Amino acid sequence: MDNQSRKINVAAISVFSNMTLVILKLIVGLTAGSVSIISEAIHSGVDLLAAVIALISVKTSSLPADRKHPFGHGKVENISGTIEALLIFVAAAWIIYEAVQKLRHPGALDALEWGIGIMLFSTVANIIVSEMLFKVGRETDSVALQADAWHLRTDVYTSAGVMFSLVLIRVLEWAIPGKSFFWIDPAAAIAVALLIIKAAWDLTIQSARDLLDANLPKDEEYWIKEMIHTHRPSVHGFHHLRTRKAGHFRFVEFHIKVDPQMSVFASHEITEDLSTHIKVRFPYTSVNIHIEPCDGNCQGKCLEGCLLTEKERDHLLIITNTPH
């Protein structure tokens, strides 16, 4: 199965899983009168919407470049991740509102066992689906799938927290009869919301970063620089390294300095070899390399990426400045 099919399949599984959890949590939450379970249903509803957005984005982002989109459609995944993060903020605000209302007007909880059961089911299901999303998302470098995975991973923690609060209410009711512990339910809902807000903030930073054409991660740029270094002495130096990412697509461009007497064919071979190595290491990368003659007069922008020794530089200066 190719990467695109894997991405679509796992995104579809996420949609189905979230749809099932929303229905079950709503039924149990309304039956039990538990605001924390209802808040979890809202959380899963946001996850469902996020999963649908992720499914649409992975289908769209892999469309080939066209006349109107010469750099492809990769940023659709980043837009998807940003929208998902904003949706989480809205859901968190709604959960806090409902929890505060419940604290002001407390009510009895019914069918706690059903609530505990659905939270356990939700926790296990989201662990399984989020692991699938993380695995495929990392292997295919899909921002949308990894964002969806973080949605579900947050749901794992919040579902487990709500389950613990319901168990605690039941245990305290048994241990201390006549006392009311219903406040634990909305308090757990507020804790859920705070966790959701933290996840939303992290997701916003991650998704919006590439929309602003930030550089590739430092370790990736370091690898590219090291690859250029392996082409000494044919490559005398490099500068103007610029990188960015859109979805799972990378864009790399830089200038390399070569011997002024080198043939066009030889210099072309160097660029082809560099491009091939970069694309093997980072699939779906567009590489643009500009060739410049090197006369040994390294200054300004050339100094940082100069690969010549002082002796080689002096020798080259003499050769290039000697009249023929």
C-alpha positions in Angstrom: 0.0 0.0 0.0 1.4 3.4 -1.0 1.8 6.3 1.5 -1.2 8.2 0.3 -3.5 5.2 0.7 -2.2 4.6 4.2 -2.8 8.2 5.2 -6.4 8.1 3.9 -7.2 4.8 5.5 -5.9 5.7 8.9 -7.7 9.1 8.7 -10.9 7.3 7.9 -10.5 5.0 10.9 -10.1 8.1 13.1 -13.3 9.5 11.7 -15.3 6.3 12.4 -13.8 5.9 15.9 -14.6 9.5 17.0 -18.1 9.3 15.6 -18.7 6.2 17.7 -17.3 7.7 20.9 -19.3 10.9 20.5 -22.6 9.0 20.3 -21.8 6.7 23.2 -20.5 9.5 25.5 -23.5 11.7 24.8 -25.9 8.9 25.6 -24.2 8.0 28.9 -23.5 11.6 29.8 -27.1 12.7 29.5 -28.3 9.5 31.2 -26.0 10.0 34.2 -26.3 13.8 34.2 -22.5 14.1 34.3 -21.0 17.3 32.9 -17.6 15.7 32.8 -18.8 12.9 30.5 -20.7 15.5 28.4 -17.6 17.6 28.2 -15.8 14.5 27.0 -18.5 14.1 24.3 -17.8 17.7 23.2 -14.1 17.0 23.2 -14.7 13.9 21.0 -17.0 16.0 18.8 -14.1 18.4 18.2 -11.9 15.4 17.6 -14.4 14.1 15.0 -14.4 17.4 13.2 -10.6 17.5 13.4 -10.5 13.9 12.0 -12.8 14.9 9.1 -10.6 18.0 8.4 -7.5 15.7 8.5 -9.0 13.3 6.1 -9.9 16.0 3.6 -6.4 17.6 4.0 -4.4 14.4 3.4 -6.4 13.9 0.2 -5.9 17.5 -1.0 -2.3 18.0 0.1 -0.9 15.3 -2.2 -2.4 16.7 -5.3 0.3 17.4 -7.8 1.5 21.0 -8.5 -0.5 22.8 -11.2 -0.4 26.2 -12.9 -2.2 28.0 -10.1 -0.2 26.1 -7.4 3.3 25.7 -8.7 4.6 24.7 -5.3 1.9 22.1 -4.7 -0.8 21.9 -2.1 1.3 20.8 0.9 0.2 23.8 3.1 -3.3 22.5 3.2 -2.1 20.2 6.0 -0.7 23.1 8.0 -4.0 25.1 7.6 -5.8 21.9 8.7 -3.7 21.7 11.9 -4.2 25.4 12.7 -8.0 25.1 12.3 -8.0 22.0 14.5 -6.2 23.9 17.2 -8.6 26.8 17.1 -11.5 24.4 17.4 -10.0 22.9 20.5 -9.9 26.4 22.2 -13.6 26.8 21.4 -14.4 23.4 22.9 -12.4 24.1 26.0 -14.2 27.4 26.6 -17.6 25.6 26.3 -16.6 22.9 28.7 -15.4 25.4 31.4 -18.7 27.3 31.0 -20.8 24.2 31.5 -18.7 23.1 34.4 -19.0 26.4 36.2 -22.8 26.2 35.8 -22.8 22.7 37.3 -20.8 24.0 40.3 -23.3 26.7 40.8 -26.3 24.4 40.5 -25.1 20.9 41.5 -27.2 17.8 40.9 -27.2 14.1 41.6 -25.3 11.7 39.3 -26.8 8.5 38.1 -25.5 5.4 36.4 -21.9 6.1 37.3 -20.9 2.6 36.4 -21.9 3.3 32.8 -19.9 6.4 32.9 -16.8 4.6 34.2 -17.3 1.9 31.5 -17.5 4.4 28.6 -14.5 6.3 29.8 -12.5 3.1 30.0 -13.6 2.1 26.5 -12.8 5.6 25.2 -9.3 5.5 26.7 -8.4 2.2 25.2 -9.9 3.0 21.8 -8.1 6.3 21.6 -4.7 4.8 22.6 -5.0 2.3 19.7 -6.2 4.8 17.1 -3.7 7.6 18.2 -0.8 5.1 18.0 -1.9 4.2 14.4 -2.1 7.9 13.5 1.3 8.7 15.1 2.9 5.8 13.2 1.6 6.6 9.8 1.9 10.4 10.4 5.6 10.1 11.3 6.4 7.7 8.5 4.7 9.8 5.9 5.6 13.1 7.5 2.0 14.2 7.6 1.3 17.3 9.8 -2.5 16.7 9.6 -2.3 13.1 10.8 0.1 14.0 13.7 -2.2 16.8 14.7 -5.1 14.4 14.7 -3.0 11.9 16.8 -2.3 14.6 19.4 -6.1 15.3 19.5 -6.7 11.7 20.4 -3.8 11.4 22.8 -5.2 14.4 24.7 -8.5 12.6 24.8 -6.8 9.6 26.3 -5.6 11.6 29.3 -8.9 13.5 29.7 -11.0 10.3 29.5 -8.8 8.6 32.0 -9.1 11.7 34.3 -12.9 11.7 34.1 -13.0 7.9 34.7 -10.8 8.5 37.8 -13.1 11.2 39.1 -16.2 9.1 38.7 -14.5 6.2 40.5 -13.5 8.6 43.2 -17.1 9.8 43.7 -18.4 6.3 43.9 -15.7 5.3 46.5 -16.2 8.4 48.6 -20.0 7.9 48.6 -19.4 4.4 49.9 -16.7 5.4 52.5 -18.5 8.5 53.8 -22.3 8.1 53.5 -24.4 11.2 53.5 -21.8 13.5 52.1 -22.0 15.1 48.7 -19.1 14.8 46.3 -20.9 15.9 43.1 -18.5 18.9 42.8 -15.7 16.5 41.8 -17.5 15.9 38.4 -17.4 19.6 37.2 -13.9 20.1 38.8 -12.7 17.2 36.6 -14.4 18.8 33.6 -12.4 22.0 34.2 -9.2 20.0 34.5 -10.1 18.4 31.2 -10.5 21.8 29.6 -7.2 23.1 30.9 -5.4 20.1 29.4 -7.2 20.7 26.1 -6.1 24.3 26.1 -2.4 23.3 26.6 -2.7 20.8 23.7 -4.4 23.4 21.5 -1.6 25.9 22.2 1.2 23.4 21.3 -0.7 22.4 18.2 -1.1 26.0 17.1 2.6 26.6 17.3 3.5 23.4 15.5 0.9 23.9 12.6 1.3 27.7 12.1 5.2 27.5 12.1 5.4 26.2 8.5 2.7 28.6 7.3 5.2 31.3 8.0 7.9 29.5 6.0 10.2 28.9 8.9 13.5 27.0 8.3 13.6 23.2 8.5 14.6 21.8 11.9 18.3 22.4 12.9 19.2 18.7 12.6 17.8 18.6 9.0 19.7 21.7 8.0 22.9 20.3 9.6 22.5 17.1 7.6 22.3 19.1 4.4 25.4 21.2 5.3 27.3 18.0 6.1 26.2 16.5 2.7 27.6 19.6 0.9 30.9 19.2 2.9 31.3 15.6 1.6 31.7 17.1 -1.9 35.0 18.8 -1.3 37.3 19.6 -3.0 34.9 19.9 -6.0 32.7 22.2 -4.0 34.7 25.1 -2.7 32.0 26.6 -0.5 28.3 27.3 -0.2 26.0 30.1 0.9 22.4 31.4 0.7 21.0 28.1 2.2 17.3 28.6 2.5 14.8 25.9 3.6 11.1 25.6 4.3 8.3 23.1 4.6 4.7 22.8 3.5 2.9 19.8 4.8 5.2 16.8 4.0 6.9 18.7 1.2 10.3 20.3 1.8 12.0 23.1 -0.3 15.8 23.4 -0.2 17.9 25.9 -2.1 21.5 27.1 -1.9 24.5 28.4 -3.9 27.7 26.4 -4.3 31.1 27.7 -5.4 33.2 25.7 -7.8 36.4 26.0 -9.9 35.9 28.7 -12.6 37.4 26.4 -15.1 35.0 23.5 -14.3 32.9 22.4 -17.3 29.2 22.9 -17.3 28.8 19.1 -17.5 30.9 18.5 -14.4 29.2 21.2 -12.4 25.8 19.8 -13.4 26.9 16.3 -12.2 27.6 17.8 -8.8 24.2 19.4 -8.5 22.5 16.2 -9.6 24.4 14.1 -7.0 23.6 16.6 -4.2 20.0 16.7 -5.2 19.7 12.9 -5.3 21.2 12.5 -1.8 19.0 15.1 -0.3 15.8 13.6 -1.9 16.8 10.1 -0.7 17.2 11.4 2.8 14.1 13.6 2.7 11.5 12.3 0.2 9.2 14.9 -1.5 11.9 17.6 -1.5 12.3 20.2 -4.2 16.0 21.1 -4.5 17.3 24.2 -6.3 21.1 24.6 -6.5 22.8 27.6 -8.1 26.4 27.3 -9.4 28.9 30.2 -9.0 32.6 30.4 -9.9 35.1 30.6 -7.0 38.1 32.9 -7.3 39.4 32.3 -3.8 38.4 35.8 -2.7 36.2 34.8 0.2 34.5 37.6 2.0 31.1 38.5 3.4 28.5 35.8 2.8 31.1 33.4 1.3 33.2 33.1 4.5 30.6 31.2 6.6 30.3 28.4 4.1 33.9 28.4 2.7 35.3 24.9 2.5 38.8 25.9 1.3 41.9 25.9 3.5 43.9 29.1 3.6 46.6 27.5 1.4 44.0 26.4 -1.2 42.4 29.9 -1.1 45.8 31.6 -1.7 46.6 29.2 -4.5 43.3 29.8 -6.2 43.7 33.6 -5.9 47.1 33.4 -7.7 45.7 31.2 -10.5 42.5 33.3 -11.2 44.4 36.6 -11.1 47.3 35.5 -13.3 46.8 36.8 -16.9 46.5 33.9 -19.4 
